Structures are given as structure tokens and as C-alpha cells.
């Protein structure tokens, strides 16, 4: 048997959860609302654990804590929408962050639907409407692989990011296309 704090398979010392969370607090991440609607009900949560997996087919990875109030709905529904927030949407991000009843979360924004019926936030920088194609349990979370079936028109404004346990805004603009070599 491996000593406490050591991985039995590798013999390497385990990273403490608190140290890991403190290190992750220094990583700036885009802020998203992940919303769903369907047989499991309407629900949503704020997420920074969202990233691109592939563009063929377009696929996102979304992590959801199994103890979150939105988990049951996400687990039962086959679709979700990821709305990427703009700098002025910190208040709605906070309301979707926990403690607020699901109905009240949705009352704090204006919503529309794309292809799947999952709610997309009006005014977001973009919305990725997805069908969930795979789920994997890892630790306290489910990792969802979500095929993007529709996109919103790109919004404007600065991006909302989360770092050092608080919201920040960063400018977002079009990067000029590279000039072709002569």
C-alpha cells in the first residue's frame, strides 16, 4: 500500500486539492453560461471549464460538477448551449454561479433558441448550441463532449474572464489577416 498522499501506481506524491485550486485560481479563463432544456428541465450554471476539442466535427468539452443544482437536468437532457459572456455580463454570471434557484437565474437574462431548444443568452459574445455526444466521469465532475450544431451571430464587446477568484474584462478585437508573402 502506498503512503498517504502518494499515488499507489506511480509512487509519485499526490497534489493537495487546496494547492491545486490555488494554482488554478491564477489561470484566466473565459466565462460561459451553460444552459439546457428538455425532459430533465431547464437549468444552467456558470462555467470556465469549457474548451474546443475539434473543428471536424465542431466539438466542445464542458465540465459539470455532479453536485451542482444543474447536474440532474444536464444529465437527462441531450442538448446544451454554451453562451460566452461579454465584460458587462458579470452580474448574470454571478447569478448562475450557485445558490440562486434555477427559475431566478433565467429571469436575470433574455433568451432565445437556436437548433436544440437549449436557451442561448441574448448579448453574449457567441453561443454554441450543442448536442451531448459523450459523457465521462472524472473525479467530482462529468466531462461532456458536445457536438456544435448551431452558432449565434458573433456579438461585440470585451470578454469576461475569471482569474484570481474574480471577474475581469479583456479587450477582444479582430486580428488583422496575415499579408501574403510577395
C-alpha positions as a Markdown table, in Angstrom:
| # | Residue | x | y | z |
|---|---|---|---|---|
| 1 | Unk | 0.0 | 0.0 | 0.0 |
| 2 | Unk | 1.3 | 3.5 | -0.9 |
| 3 | Unk | 2.0 | 6.0 | 1.8 |
| 4 | Unk | -0.8 | 8.7 | 2.4 |
| 5 | Unk | -0.5 | 11.4 | -0.3 |
| 6 | Unk | 1.3 | 9.1 | -2.7 |
| 7 | Unk | -0.1 | 7.5 | -5.9 |
| 8 | Unk | -0.1 | 3.7 | -5.4 |
| 9 | Unk | 0.5 | 3.1 | -9.1 |
| 10 | Unk | 3.3 | 5.6 | -9.8 |
| 11 | Unk | 4.7 | 6.2 | -6.3 |
| 12 | Unk | 4.6 | 10.0 | -7.0 |
| 13 | Unk | 3.4 | 12.4 | -4.3 |
| 14 | Unk | -0.2 | 13.5 | -4.8 |
| 15 | Unk | -1.0 | 17.1 | -5.3 |
| 16 | Unk | -3.2 | 18.5 | -2.5 |
| 17 | Unk | -6.6 | 19.7 | -3.6 |
| 18 | Unk | -6.2 | 23.1 | -1.9 |
| 19 | Unk | -2.9 | 23.7 | -3.6 |
| 20 | Unk | -4.4 | 22.7 | -7.0 |
| 21 | Unk | -7.3 | 25.1 | -6.5 |
| 22 | Unk | -4.9 | 27.9 | -5.6 |
| 23 | Unk | -2.8 | 27.3 | -8.7 |
| 24 | Unk | -5.9 | 27.1 | -10.9 |
| 25 | Unk | -7.1 | 30.5 | -9.5 |
| 26 | Unk | -4.2 | 32.1 | -11.3 |
| 27 | Unk | -5.3 | 30.7 | -14.7 |
| 28 | Unk | -7.5 | 33.2 | -16.6 |
| 29 | Unk | -10.5 | 31.6 | -18.3 |
| 30 | Unk | -13.3 | 32.8 | -20.4 |
| 31 | Unk | -16.7 | 32.8 | -18.6 |
| 32 | Unk | -19.6 | 30.9 | -20.1 |
| 33 | Unk | -23.2 | 30.2 | -19.1 |
| 34 | Unk | -24.1 | 26.5 | -19.9 |
| 35 | Unk | -27.8 | 26.1 | -20.2 |
| 36 | Unk | -30.1 | 23.2 | -21.1 |
| 37 | Unk | -33.8 | 22.5 | -21.5 |
| 38 | Unk | -35.6 | 19.2 | -22.3 |
| 39 | Unk | -37.1 | 16.2 | -20.5 |
| 40 | Unk | -34.8 | 16.9 | -17.4 |
| 41 | Unk | -36.0 | 20.5 | -17.1 |
| 42 | Unk | -34.5 | 23.9 | -17.7 |
| 43 | Unk | -31.2 | 24.6 | -15.9 |
| 44 | Unk | -27.9 | 26.4 | -16.2 |
| 45 | Unk | -24.6 | 27.1 | -14.5 |
| 46 | Unk | -21.6 | 29.4 | -14.9 |
| 47 | Unk | -18.5 | 27.6 | -16.3 |
| 48 | Unk | -14.9 | 28.3 | -17.1 |
| 49 | Unk | -14.1 | 24.7 | -17.8 |
| 50 | Unk | -15.1 | 24.8 | -21.5 |
| 51 | Unk | -12.7 | 24.3 | -24.4 |
| 52 | Unk | -12.6 | 23.4 | -28.1 |
| 53 | Unk | -11.9 | 19.7 | -28.9 |
| 54 | Unk | -12.1 | 19.6 | -32.7 |
| 55 | Unk | -13.4 | 21.5 | -35.7 |
| 56 | Unk | -14.2 | 18.3 | -37.6 |
| 57 | Unk | -16.8 | 17.8 | -36.3 |
| 58 | Unk | -17.0 | 21.0 | -34.3 |
| 59 | Unk | -16.9 | 19.8 | -30.7 |
| 60 | Unk | -16.6 | 21.4 | -27.2 |
| 61 | Unk | -15.6 | 19.9 | -23.9 |
| 62 | Unk | -17.7 | 21.1 | -21.0 |
| 63 | Unk | -17.2 | 20.0 | -17.4 |
| 64 | Unk | -20.1 | 19.9 | -14.9 |
| 65 | Unk | -19.9 | 19.2 | -11.2 |
| 66 | Unk | -22.1 | 16.3 | -10.3 |
| 67 | Unk | -23.2 | 18.1 | -7.0 |
| 68 | Unk | -24.4 | 21.2 | -8.9 |
| 69 | Unk | -28.1 | 22.1 | -8.9 |
| 70 | Unk | -28.0 | 21.9 | -12.8 |
| 71 | Unk | -26.5 | 18.4 | -13.0 |
| 72 | Unk | -29.7 | 16.4 | -13.0 |
| 73 | Unk | -31.1 | 18.4 | -15.9 |
| 74 | Unk | -27.8 | 18.3 | -17.8 |
| 75 | Unk | -27.6 | 14.5 | -17.2 |
| 76 | Unk | -31.1 | 13.9 | -18.5 |
| 77 | Unk | -31.1 | 16.3 | -21.5 |
| 78 | Unk | -29.4 | 15.5 | -24.7 |
| 79 | Unk | -28.5 | 19.2 | -25.5 |
| 80 | Unk | -26.9 | 22.3 | -24.1 |
| 81 | Unk | -25.9 | 25.8 | -25.1 |
| 82 | Unk | -22.7 | 27.5 | -24.2 |
| 83 | Unk | -23.0 | 31.3 | -24.2 |
| 84 | Unk | -19.7 | 33.0 | -23.9 |
| 85 | Unk | -20.1 | 36.2 | -21.8 |
| 86 | Unk | -19.1 | 39.7 | -22.5 |
| 87 | Unk | -17.5 | 42.0 | -20.0 |
| 88 | Unk | -20.8 | 43.6 | -19.0 |
| 89 | Unk | -22.4 | 40.3 | -18.0 |
| 90 | Unk | -20.7 | 39.7 | -14.7 |
| 91 | Unk | -23.9 | 40.0 | -12.8 |
| 92 | Unk | -25.7 | 37.3 | -14.7 |
| 93 | Unk | -22.5 | 35.1 | -14.4 |
| 94 | Unk | -22.7 | 35.5 | -10.6 |
| 95 | Unk | -26.4 | 34.6 | -10.5 |
| 96 | Unk | -25.7 | 31.4 | -12.4 |
| 97 | Unk | -22.8 | 30.6 | -10.1 |
| 98 | Unk | -24.8 | 28.9 | -7.4 |
| 99 | Unk | -27.2 | 29.5 | -4.6 |
| 100 | Unk | -29.8 | 31.2 | -6.9 |
| 101 | Unk | -32.8 | 29.0 | -7.8 |
| 102 | Unk | -32.8 | 27.9 | -11.4 |
| 103 | Unk | -36.0 | 29.9 | -12.3 |
| 104 | Unk | -34.5 | 33.1 | -10.8 |
| 105 | Unk | -31.3 | 32.5 | -12.8 |
| 106 | Unk | -33.2 | 32.6 | -16.1 |
| 107 | Unk | -35.2 | 35.7 | -15.0 |
| 108 | Unk | -32.0 | 37.7 | -15.0 |
| 109 | Unk | -31.4 | 37.5 | -18.8 |
| 110 | Unk | -33.2 | 37.5 | -22.1 |
| 111 | Unk | -33.1 | 34.2 | -24.0 |
| 112 | Unk | -33.6 | 32.8 | -27.5 |
| 113 | Unk | -33.2 | 29.3 | -29.1 |
| 114 | Unk | -31.0 | 28.1 | -31.9 |
| 115 | Unk | -31.4 | 24.5 | -33.1 |
| 116 | Unk | -31.7 | 22.3 | -30.0 |
| 117 | Unk | -34.1 | 24.2 | -27.8 |
| 118 | Unk | -31.4 | 25.0 | -25.2 |
| 119 | Unk | -31.5 | 28.6 | -24.1 |
| 120 | Unk | -29.0 | 31.0 | -25.6 |
| 121 | Unk | -28.2 | 34.3 | -23.8 |
| 122 | Unk | -29.0 | 37.5 | -25.7 |
| 123 | Unk | -26.0 | 39.8 | -25.8 |
| 124 | Unk | -23.4 | 37.0 | -25.3 |
| 125 | Unk | -20.2 | 37.2 | -27.4 |
| 126 | Unk | -21.2 | 34.0 | -29.0 |
| 127 | Unk | -23.4 | 30.9 | -28.4 |
| 128 | Unk | -22.6 | 27.3 | -29.2 |
| 129 | Unk | -25.7 | 25.2 | -29.5 |
| 130 | Unk | -24.7 | 21.5 | -28.9 |
| 131 | Unk | -25.9 | 18.0 | -28.6 |
| 132 | Unk | -24.1 | 15.9 | -26.0 |
| 133 | Unk | -22.4 | 13.0 | -27.7 |
| 134 | Unk | -20.3 | 11.5 | -24.9 |
| 135 | Unk | -20.0 | 11.7 | -21.1 |
| 136 | Unk | -17.1 | 10.6 | -19.0 |
| 137 | Unk | -16.9 | 10.7 | -15.1 |
| 138 | Unk | -13.7 | 12.2 | -13.8 |
| 139 | Unk | -13.4 | 12.9 | -10.1 |
| 140 | Unk | -16.3 | 15.1 | -8.9 |
| 141 | Unk | -17.3 | 16.1 | -12.5 |
| 142 | Unk | -18.8 | 14.7 | -15.7 |
| 143 | Unk | -16.8 | 15.7 | -18.8 |
| 144 | Unk | -19.2 | 16.2 | -21.7 |
| 145 | Unk | -18.2 | 16.1 | -25.3 |
| 146 | Unk | -20.7 | 18.3 | -27.2 |
| 147 | Unk | -21.0 | 18.5 | -30.9 |
| 148 | Unk | -21.8 | 22.0 | -32.0 |
| 149 | Unk | -24.9 | 22.0 | -34.3 |
| 150 | Unk | -25.6 | 25.8 | -34.5 |
| 151 | Unk | -23.8 | 29.1 | -33.7 |
| 152 | Unk | -25.1 | 32.5 | -32.9 |
| 153 | Unk | -24.0 | 35.6 | -34.7 |
| 154 | Unk | -20.8 | 36.9 | -33.1 |
| 155 | Unk | -21.5 | 39.6 | -30.5 |
| 156 | Unk | -19.4 | 42.7 | -29.8 |
| 157 | Unk | -17.6 | 44.0 | -26.8 |
| 158 | Unk | -14.9 | 42.9 | -24.4 |
| 159 | Unk | -14.7 | 39.4 | -23.0 |
| 160 | Unk | -15.4 | 38.4 | -19.4 |
| 161 | Unk | -12.7 | 36.3 | -17.8 |
| 162 | Unk | -12.3 | 34.8 | -14.4 |
| 163 | Unk | -8.9 | 34.8 | -12.6 |
| 164 | Unk | -7.7 | 35.3 | -9.1 |
| 165 | Unk | -11.2 | 34.4 | -7.9 |
| 166 | Unk | -12.9 | 37.4 | -9.5 |
| 167 | Unk | -14.2 | 38.7 | -12.9 |
| 168 | Unk | -12.1 | 40.8 | -15.2 |
| 169 | Unk | -12.6 | 42.2 | -18.7 |
| 170 | Unk | -10.2 | 41.9 | -21.6 |
| 171 | Unk | -10.4 | 43.7 | -24.9 |
| 172 | Unk | -11.4 | 41.5 | -27.8 |
| 173 | Unk | -10.9 | 42.6 | -31.4 |
| 174 | Unk | -10.4 | 41.3 | -34.8 |
| 175 | Unk | -6.8 | 40.3 | -35.5 |
| 176 | Unk | -5.7 | 41.5 | -39.0 |
| 177 | Unk | -5.2 | 38.8 | -41.5 |
| 178 | Unk | -1.6 | 38.0 | -42.3 |
| 179 | Unk | -0.3 | 39.5 | -45.5 |
| 180 | Unk | 0.6 | 37.1 | -48.2 |
| 181 | Unk | 4.3 | 36.9 | -48.9 |
| 182 | Unk | 5.2 | 38.6 | -52.1 |
